[in-house]
């Protein structure tokens, strides 16, 4: 019998975390045991935890009552297979728990991918149940293997936001304000805007300590600290894409631009502990952007191959630049796993670092 080492967090107090050892059941017919090799820990994973109950993220990898396993993106190896079409030793990329092992039930099998058909995962978006088989995955690159789980899930959201805003003609705006401009998703959106909607002015907002780093990316027309909002021209029609989840910062933008703010898009919660907006906030009511719904809609519009082709072209353009923006930091073991999570949760992690963790 296999024992899995699981990193779990208290759902109502995300800073309270611990490791538990869980005995896994014997494999049933058609099931596969994955040994999780490595995964990225980013602000995206904090978002999964913050809105875990609201959007069902805790349901992918259940834990004991009141606790959850934070979902991550990473790589796994088939340790044992009880499925005729899946061989032991095969490597996969996909959605995983912060654990050492996971049992999946492959279905919808193709040369380059399969889906986990476990019953408890079916109510959630199929986007998260897909596993790429690296032996036949056109997106896999050994050179960028560690960059992929750091950037790709976030970049897909960035890509979808740009598509959405462009289809809406940016709601009549001339500039786009991006909070948490140093975040991976912020970088991705800024790059997509620069490449695909260059007429829209890109303004990055970030903490004062990150201004120089963000300016050095060359993605934004203007970079300011959060205390510099009052210096912006409030008459310019603008949209805000809020990656920070910081109510004070977003309130300041809404109050400054008021009716000139044409759309307010909420994405993620980088600053997880400062949520909750004023009930009488000026300007448009903020709208949460749920990437899986937009991905499914765009797949229906373009077809699976068309969607993959358009996203893939943007991804290759982006990663060719993004590889120089971060330093991949590899960490291993329980202590480093918890430290990486806690640093990301508290906002102490440097935006220059991309973390790849192995239990």
Phi, psi and omega in degrees: 000137182268139174253130179259134172271119185243132172266118184237152180232151177284127187298326183265359178210084192296341179280349178270108186224155179200169176256142174228154176256125184240125176282124181272147179289163174297147180295134172273175179298132179084000180265160182224137176261122178259135169261116185282121185275310185195157180207159177270147171240114183226177176299334179301322180291328175295321177300315178305321181286317183299317182253026184300318179286319184297322185244009172080014182295331178292341187281344182293319184227082187300151176225187180296159185307129177086353182236160180215160173257120183291125178290145178221170174249137182183202187241146178218158177242138176290110181277316179218136180236132172243029180236131187297333185261000181239125184259146174299142180098343180294142179258145185227157172234134178173202187271123189223162171273164173281075186216173177269336184216158177206138174261130178233164180237089186298138174209175184049049189280131175228167182305325185256001185193166166208168177247147173277117184263014177307134189304321185290345181266349187290330179292341182270171183302133180295343178306323185274351183263002184269132177240128180273132179269109194296335179295339181223031182257111183296337181277349184282135177221124179300325181297321184251022185303315182283337177287331187300305181291339177288315190254321194299314179299323179288319181296324178301318175298316178302313180302315182291324178296316180298317178300314180300310182295320180295320178297330179270010183053034179055025177056027179086008182278157176251343180223154178237123177262128181242115174280165186047052184297342178272354180289156181298321180290323176297315177301315182298316179294317179300320179293319178295318178297316181298320184278324191248339178223061189293344181283347179273125178293135181252116180245120180260130175250135183206170175295151185303328181286348182253358186302312183297319178299314183293320177300323182292343179290331182073021183263336187250146174287331182209139178233128180225159172282167181297337180275004182258008183300321183297342180275355178278151179288110185286352181272349182283123177301127188221159167240152174240134173246110188262108175266349189278324185069020181261110187300320182298316180294317181290322175302318181297320179294314179299315182292326181287314184272329179049240185289345176283348176276114188269337180199143180233114188249121179262125180226117175071194182200069183300315176264080195296334188264009181236039179276170179099109183261161176297137182295333181253037182303139181289156177078197185289151176292130179298143182238129180286133177263114180254102189303318182303321179296319179292324179295315180297318180296318181289326175296322178294324181287315186263345189083155182303317181290320179295319178297312181298322181293313182293316178295318181298320178298316179293320180298315181295322176297316183292310187293334176299332176265319189295336181300336181268354185271340183229159170255124177286121180250118182260129180231153185216142175099169185297312184299315180290328177297311180294320179299317180298315178299311183295322177296321179291320181296320184276351182083011182276348180290139179285137177294345179282344184258135172244121191263127173243122189241140173234130175282000000 
